[in-house]
Amino acid sequence: MSALVKLSGDDLERVRSFVKHGIEKDAYDEIISRLDLRCRMCGVCCTRYSIKQLNKPAWVRCKYQGADNLCTIQSTKPEVCQMFPRVHDLGYVATHSTIFNKAKVCPIVNELVVVLLDASKHE
């Protein structure tokens, strides 16, 4: 797994604004299509976040997280887990822009934010 790019609060705010007001859906979809959004097996999402459907509190390792950081209930895991980090849908991302806060811990969101930050500078 590659290291996360350090992002400032200003970087995240610029990306939030760009997603809400500056990027067209086709351009966002094209960026998403170029990214590898597969799980990086870092285990952050399975530990850091609460999962109500599994009665899992935040900051506690999920009981279904295997030693390899893969989900042991892959075929039946809750939708919230299946969709994480839910960056495919511009409408969702634009209205739930706190998702970009995950860029500091999630490799997938981090990569997306870096690409969007670069794109926002060319607008």
LUMSE-819164 format. One record per atom (N, C-alpha, C): residue in three letters; x, y, z. Coordinates in steps of 0.1 Angstrom, whole numbers, plus 5000, padded with zeros to 4 digits. Atoms other than C-alpha are relative to their C-alpha. Layout:
ALAXYZ
...
//
This chain:
MET500849885000
MET500050005000
MET500950125000
SER499249885000
SER501450344991
SER499650095011
ALA500249904989
ALA501750625016
ALA498950104996
LEU501049905003
LEU498950875019
LEU500750134998
VAL499549865003
VAL499551225005
VAL499450095011
LYS500449914990
LYS499451485032
LYS499250114994
LEU500949905005
LEU496551715026
LEU499650105011
SER500449904991
SER495752045043
SER498550025001
GLY501549965000
GLY492352175054
GLY499650084989
ASP500349925012
ASP492552425026
ASP499949914988
ASP500150105011
ASP493152135001
ASP498649945000
LEU501350074999
LEU490051955014
LEU498950094997
GLU501149905003
GLU487952275013
GLU499950034985
ARG500049975015
ARG489052344977
ARG499349884993
VAL500650115007
VAL488051994967
VAL498549995003
ARG501549994997
ARG484652024985
ARG499350104991
SER500649895008
SER483952344967
SER500049964985
PHE500050045014
PHE485052204933
PHE499049904997
VAL501050105002
VAL482851904937
VAL498650055000
LYS501349954998
LYS479852104948
LYS499750104988
HIS500349895009
HIS480252394923
HIS500750004987
GLY499149985011
GLY482952334897
GLY500149884990
ILE499850115009
ILE483051984882
ILE498749954994
GLU501250065007
GLU480651844857
GLU500049855003
LYS500250144997
LYS479251494862
LYS500949914991
ASP499250085009
ASP480951364831
ASP501550005003
ALA498649994996
ALA484351494842
ALA500349925012
TYR499950074987
TYR483851344877
TYR500049854996
ASP500150155003
ASP482751004862
ASP501349964993
GLU498850045007
GLU485851004839
GLU501249995010
ILE499050024990
ILE488151064869
ILE499849875008
ILE500350134992
ILE486450784889
ILE500449884991
SER499750115008
SER486850554859
SER501549974999
ARG498550025001
ARG490650604859
ARG500649955013
LEU499450044987
LEU491050524896
LEU499749865003
ASP500250144995
ASP491450184912
ASP499350015013
LEU500849984988
LEU488750184938
LEU499849875008
ARG500150124992
ARG489249834950
ARG500750025014
CYS499550004987
CYS489949774986
CYS501549985001
ARG498650014999
ARG493549834996
ARG500549915012
MET499850094988
MET493249605026
MET500850065011
CYS499349934989
CYS494549865050
CYS499349985013
GLY500750034988
GLY491849775075
GLY499550125008
VAL500449884993
VAL491150135084
VAL498550015002
CYS501449984999
CYS487450135076
CYS499449895009
CYS500550114992
CYS486949805095
CYS500350025015
THR499649974986
THR488449955127
THR499450145004
ARG500349864996
ARG487850335126
ARG498650035001
TYR501449965001
TYR484150355118
TYR499149915007
SER501150094994
SER481050235136
SER499249944988
ILE500950075010
ILE478849995117
ILE498849955008
LYS501250024992
LYS475350005132
LYS499549864997
GLN500650135003
GLN474149695113
GLN500749885006
LEU499250104993
LEU476949495130
LEU500250025015
ASN499849964986
ASN476649665164
ASN501550025003
LYS498549974998
LYS480349765159
LYS500250145003
PRO499749864997
PRO481450075176
PRO501350054993
ALA498849955006
ALA484050305162
ALA501349975008
TRP498750034994
TRP487750235170
TRP500149865006
VAL499950144996
VAL487049865176
VAL500149924987
ARG499850095012
ARG488249605151
ARG498749924998
CYS501250075003
CYS485349445133
CYS500349855002
LYS499850144997
LYS484849085144
LYS500149914987
TYR499950075013
TYR484548995107
TYR501250034991
GLN498849965007
GLN487849145097
GLN501049895002
GLY499050114999
GLY490248855089
GLY501450065003
ALA498649974997
ALA493948855097
ALA500650074988
ASP499549935012
ASP494548965061
ASP499350134997
ASN500849885001
ASN492249265066
ASN498849994991
LEU501250025009
LEU489649115042
LEU498849965009
CYS501350034993
CYS486049075053
CYS499749854998
THR500350145000
THR485148725062
THR498549974997
ILE501450025004
ILE481448785054
ILE499850084987
GLN500049925012
GLN482148945020
GLN498649994993
SER501250015008
SER479048805003
SER498750055008
THR501249954993
THR476648915031
THR500350125009
LYS499749884992
LYS478349225046
LYS499050114997
PRO501049895002
PRO476049525051
PRO500350094989
GLU499949915011
GLU475449765023
GLU501050125003
VAL499149894997
VAL477350045041
VAL501449964999
CYS498650055002
CYS480449825040
CYS500349984986
GLN499850025015
GLN479949725004
GLN500250134992
MET499949875008
MET479650084993
MET501250095004
PHE498949914995
PHE482550225013
PHE501150014990
PRO500349874993
PRO483950475007
PRO499050084992
ARG501149945007
ARG481050554983
ARG500450134993
VAL499549885008
VAL482850794960
VAL499549994985
HIS500450015014
HIS481250664927
HIS499050104996
ASP501149925004
ASP478250894928
ASP500350145004
LEU499749864998
LEU478951264924
LEU498950075008
GLY501049944992
GLY475551354938
GLY500149975014
TYR499750044986
TYR476251164970
TYR501250085005
VAL498749944995
VAL479751304973
VAL499850155002
ALA500349865000
ALA478551664966
ALA499250045012
THR500849974988
THR475951644994
THR500549955013
HIS499450064988
HIS478051445018
HIS501550035000
SER498649965002
SER481351635014
SER500949975011
THR499150044989
THR482551525048
THR500749874996
ILE499350125005
ILE483551215029
ILE501550034998
PHE498649965003
PHE486751405020
PHE500950005013
ASN499250014987
ASN487751405057
ASN500749865001
LYS499450135000
LYS488451035051
LYS501349994992
ALA498750005008
ALA491351135028
ALA501249995008
LYS498850004991
LYS493551155058
LYS500349865005
VAL499850144996
VAL493050785065
VAL499849894990
CYS500450105010
CYS491550605035
CYS500850024987
PRO499249995012
PRO493950535006
PRO499250034987
ILE500949985011
ILE491050534981
ILE499550154999
VAL500449864999
VAL489650874992
VAL501250094998
ASN498849925001
ASN493151014995
ASN500450024985
GLU499650005014
GLU493950924959
GLU499050084992
LEU501049925007
LEU490651074947
LEU500150155003
VAL499949864996
VAL491151394966
VAL501350064993
VAL498849955007
VAL494651434951
VAL499750034985
VAL500349995014
VAL493351384916
VAL499050124998
LEU500949895001
LEU490451624922
LEU500650145003
LEU499349884996
LEU492751884938
LEU500850054988
ASP499349975012
ASP494851874907
ASP499150054989
ALA501049965010
ALA491851904884
ALA499450145003
SER500549874996
SER490552194904
SER500950124997
LYS499049905003
LYS493752384898
LYS500150044985
HIS500049985015
HIS493152354860
HIS498750064995
GLU501349945004
GLU489652504861
GLU500150144998
//
